Amino acid sequence: MKNYIYISILLLGLTLSVQAQEVVPIAKTEVLTKVSENNTSIKISEEDFNIAKADYRQTNAVFLPNISASHTGIATTNPLMAFGSKLNQEILTQNDFSPALLNNPSQIENYATKFEIQQPLINVDGIYQRKAAKSKMEAMSLKTERTQDYLVFEVDKAYMQLQLAYKSVAVLEKALVAANANKKLADDSFKQGYLQRADVLNVEVRVTEVQNQLQTAKSNVQNASNYLSFLMSDENYVVYIPTDELVITTFALEDKKISQNRSDIKAMQLASNAYEAMNKADKMAFLPRLNAFGSYELYDDQIFQGDANGYLFGAQLSWDIFQGSKRFGKMQKSKSEFEKSKLEYKQYVSQSNLELNKAKRAFTDAENKLQLTTLALEQSEESLRIRTNRFKEGLEKTSDLLLAETQYAQKQLEYYQTIFEYNYAQAYVQFLTKG
């Protein structure tokens, strides 16, 4: 008896602790809005896209020039450098051709300002690398889109879990009221000598069981609320109460199939395209490259001055004829990566179809189960009503009443659980078949 009192006090303390937390009503549309605005996974996916976009922008170097500027200062007595510096500064005189000055010049200072430009003309491998980067960028954009689709599905599931948790609390609170009422009847009957002490203890055990189940259901409310807070990136972790009811939704299953336009499947295809482009780029690396170049130079013996100037421009055709076996190995690697990506795409589509078939069967099973649990709930409710009336008249055993009461609570919980499974199966099929 002392243990029973201790457990009751503990459960009461836990209940008051839950009730002391802030309870916030929330609709599913509000959750979806906050998730789309604040969810960390979406933001991470968006940054992945920004990284891929930055990589793509780097490939603009295939077409755009590379321009640089520099200012260099030197002091030298090196004969060749000294003569060249004077020549660049346009200050050579007849005396500078004296063998003594040419062989042993005085220290000369030279300051050069140089503007350089390099313009790619023909870089075939770079063009294919750019195509690969573009495919990767588009794939990351589709990945972000699929992440958003997945979070919509997760919100559906999490919100239904919250609804189910509250339904469980409501059922068990009613069951606790009924159990306490039966306990009072049992106590009265025991005092009048109609019941044995063992019957009263059975009723008390039933009350304790319902209290334990109710506490678990309230913990599930907190767990579901915390998960919603996590999805919304809300660190307050309040207890939410759904404003939308857990109801059966209608659904047409027959025409549902995997779409090749589904964002993650398209992303897989684009990733394969990127590997293909990289393989072509490695092949094109065997071809020569044509680049133009030019420079404009200013020279003086004073810093940041430029009394003398000159320019240079030209073009270069370069060809790396042989780099050991490096390029051959790189080309072989990119080809294997491309073939692997095609196999992964095929496997991913096949796995998606497998998941869809499994989800359709789960939906059909949930639909059949829903019909059975609805009928079982009606039967257990009627059975409880009859046994309760007979118990009040002293015509029913305590154990039979407790059994009927337990079955009714279980059937209610099974009914709401089946609604959850039914709606979840629908949401999952819609997620898999989203085009």
N, C-alpha and C positions, 0 to 999 in steps of 0.2 A: 504493500500500500504506500510505503514511503517513496519507493521508486516511482510509482504512478504519479504522486504529487510532485516529485522533483521534475519529472518529464513535462508535466503540464505547465509548471512554472517556467521552464526553459522555453517551451514552445510559445508561451504567452509573451516572453521577452523578445523572442525573434520576430513575432508578429508585430509588436509595437515598434520595433526597430525599422521594419519595412514601411509601416504606416507613417513613420516620422519623416521619411524621404518625400521630396517633392514629386507629385504625380502630375504629368503634363499630357493633356489630350493632344493627339496628333493624327492627321489624315495621311493616307498613303501618298496622295499627290504632293503633300508638303515634304514628305520624306524624299520622294523622287527629285524634287526641286533642290533640296539641300545637298543630296548626294551628287547631283550633276554639277553643283557649284563648288563643293568643298571636298569631295572624296579624294583621298591621297593617291589611290591607284590611278584615277583619271589624270591627275596632275603629273604623276610619274610617266604615264604613257604619252602625255603631251610633250614632256621634256625629251623623251626618246625620239619623238617626231622632230623636235627642234634640232636634236643632234644630227639626225639623218638629213635634215634640211641644210644644216651648216656644212655637212660633208658634200652635199650636192653643189652648194654655192662655191666650194673650193675648186670644183671642176670647171668653173668659168675660166680658169687659167689656161684651158685648152684654146680659148679664142681671144682672151684679153691680153694686153701687153703687160710686161713686168717692168716697172719704172723705178729707178733708184737714184739717189743723189748722195754724194760724199764730198768731204773736204779733207785733204791730206796735207800735212806739213812735214818737211824733212830738212835736215842739214847734213851736208856730205862733203867729203874731199875725194871721193871716188872719182877717178878721171872720167870714166864713161858717164856716170850719173851727173857729175858737175857740168860736163859739156852738154848733155842732153837737156838738163834743167835750163841752162842758159838759152839753148835753142828753142825750147818750148816757151820761154819768157820773151823771146824775140829781142834779146839784148846782146847777141854775139857781135863782136867787133873783129877787125883784122888782127888785133893783138892776141885775141883768144886762140888763134891758130899757131901761135909760137910753140915749138916743141917743148920748151921749158914749162909753159903754163898748161899745155895739154897733159904732160906727164906728171906734174906736181901742182895741181890747182889749189887755190885758196878755198877755204870753206865757203860754200854757197848755200843759201836757203831757198827752198822752193815750196810754194803753196799752190795746190791744185784743187780746183772745184770741178767735179765731174758729174754730168747727168747722163745716165745710161737707160736705154730702152731695149727690151728683147721681145719680139713679136713672133709667137708660134704661127706657122703657115700650114704645115701638113704634119699632124701627129695623129695617125689613125688609131693607135692604141688608146690615146687619151680620149678620143671621141667615144669609144666603147666603154671606157671606164666611167665616163659621164653618164652614159645610158644606164649602167649598172647602179650608179648612185641615185639616179632618178627613180628607178624601180624600187630601190630600197626605201626611199623617202615616201613613195606612194604606199608601199606595204606598211610602213609605220603609221601612216594616216589611217589606213584601214584597221590596223591593230587598235588604235585609239577608239575607233568606232565600235569595234567588237567588245572592247573593255566596257564601254558605256552600255552596250546591250546586255552584257553579263551582269553588270551592277543593277540594271533594271530587274533582271531575273532574281538576283540576290535580294533586292528590296521586296519583291513579291513574296519570296520564301520567308524572309525574316519577319515581314509584317503579318503573314499568316501564322507564323509561330507565336507571335505576340497575341494574336486573336485566339489561337488555340489555348495558350496558357491562361488567358482570362476566362475562357469557357470552362476550363478545368477547375479554376478557382471557384467559379459560380456553382458548378455541379457539386464540388466537394463541400462548399459552404452549406448548400442545401442538405447534403448527406449528413453533415455534422449536426445541423439542426434536427434532422430526423433521428439521428443516433442519440442525441441528448434527450429528445422526447421519449424515445423508446427506453432509455436508461431510467427516466423518471417513472415511466409506467412499470418498469421492472422493479425499481426500488419500492414503489407502492405495493406491488403484488407480493414482494418478498416480506414486507412488513405485515401483510395480511395473511401470510402463510401459503400463498398460492404458488410461489416459485422457490426453487432451491438456490442456495448461495452460488452454486456453479453457474446457473443461468444468469445471475446478476453479473458475475465475473466475465462471462462471455460478452455481455452487452458492453461492459467497461472496456474490454479488449477492442471491441469494434469501434468505440469512441476514440480510443488511442490511435488505432490504425487510420481512421479518417483524419485525425489531427496531423499525423505524420504525412499523409498524402497531400493534405492541404498546404502544409509548409513547403513540401517539394514543389507543388504547383506555383506557390508564390515565389519561390526561388527561380523557377522557370520564367516567370514574368520579368524578374530582374535580369536574367540572362538574355532574354530576347530584347529587352530594352537596351542593355549594354551593347548588344550587337548592332542594333539600329544606330546607337550613338557612334559606334566605330565606323559604320558605313558613312555617316554624315560628318565624320571627323569632328565630333563634338565631345570634348573631354569633360563635360559636366557630369555625364552618366546619371541623368535623372531617370525616374521610372515613368515610362510612357503608358498611356492607355489609348487603344485604337478608337477612333470615331467611326470607322467603317466596320460593318458587321461581317462575320464569317458566314458567307452564304455560298450556295452551290452555283457555279457559273456554267453557262452553256458553251458547247464547243463542237465544231465539225472536224472530225478526225480523218475522213476519207481522202481528202485532196492534199494532205500534208506530205511534203517530200523535201529532201535536201536540195537547196538551190545553189547552183554554181556561182551565183552572185553574192552569196553570203560573205560578209566582209573578211572573216578569217580565212575562208577558202580562197578568195581573191588575193589576199595577202600572201598566202602560200604560193600561188601561181606567180605573183610578182617577184617573190624571193627567188623562185626558180629562174625567172627571166633575168634577174640580176646575176645569178651564177653563170647563165649562158653568155651574158654580155662580158663578164670578166674572163671567161674562157676565150672569147673572140679577141679581147684586148691582149691577152697573153700571146695569141697567135700573131696578132698584128705588130707585136713588139719586135718581130724579125724584120720588119720593113724599115727603110731609112726615114729619118725625120728632116724636115726643112724648116729652118727658123731664120728670121731676119733680126738684125741687131744694129744698133747705132749709138753714138755717144757725142756729147758736146762738152768741151773741156775749156776751163779758164785757168791761166797760170800767172803767178806774180811772185815777187820776193817779199811781199807783205801779206800778212794774214787777212783773209777775207777780201782780197783784192783780185782783180782779173784784167790786167791791161792787155794780156795776150790771150788768144783763143783759137780754137780749131775744132773740127768735127770729123767724125768717121762713121760710115755706115756700110752695110754689106749683108750677105746672106750666107748661111752655112748648111750644107747637106751632110748630115752625119749618119753613120751606119755602124751599129755594133754588130760586127759580123759573127763573132763567137765569144761567148762568155762562159767558157767551160761547158758544163751541162746544166747550168742554173736555169736558163729559160726553158729548156726542154722539161726539166722537172717541174717547174712552175706551171707550165701549160698542162702537163699530165695531171697535176694536182687539181687545177681549176676544172678540168674536164670531169674528173671523178666527183668533185663537189657538185657539178651540174647534174650528173647522172644520179647522184644521191638525192638531190633536191627533187627530182622528178619522181623518184620512188617514194620519198616522204610525202609528197603531194598526193600520190595515188593512195598511199596507206591512210593518210588523214581523211580523205574523202570516204574511203571504205569504212574507217572507224566511225565516222559521223553517221553513215547509213546504219551501221550496227547499233549505235546509240539510239538512233531514231526508232528502229524496230523494237528495241528494248523498251523505250519510253512509251511507244504505242501499246505494247502489251501491258505495261504497268498501268496505263490509263484505262484499258479495258478491264483489268483486274480490279482497279479501284471503283470503276463504275458498277461492276457486279457486286463488289463488297458493300458499296453504298446501299444498294437495294436490300441486301441481307441485313445490314446493321439497322436500317430504318425499320424493318419488320421486327427484328429482335428487340429494338427499343420499345416499340409499341407493346409487344408481348410482355416484356419484363415490367413495364409500367402498370399494366393491367394486373399482373400477378402480384405486384407489391400492394396495389390498392386493395385487392381481395384479402390478402394475408394480414394487412394492417387492420382491416375491419374485423376479421376473425380473432386477431390477437386481443383487440380491445374488449371483445366479448368473452375472452378466455377460451376460445375454441382452437387456438393455434399455438404451436410450440414456439418458444423464444428462438431456438436455433433456426427454425424454418423462416421466421420473420427476418432474422439477421441475414440469412442467405438471400432472401428476396430483395432486401434492401441493398446488399452488396452487389447483386447482379444488376439491379437497376442503375446504380452508380457506374458500374463498369460498362454497361451498354451505352449510357450517355457519353462516357469518355471515348468509347470505341466509335460512336457515331460522329463526334466532332473530329476525332483523329482521322476517320475515313474521309470526311469532307476536306480536311487538310491534304490528305494524300491525293484525292481526286483533283483538287485545284492545282496542287503542285505538279502533278503529272501533265495537266494541261499547259501550265506555264513552261515546263521543260520542253514539251513538244514545240511550243511556239518559239522558244529560244533557239532550238535546233533547226527549225525550218524558216527562220527569219531571212528574208532575201536582201 
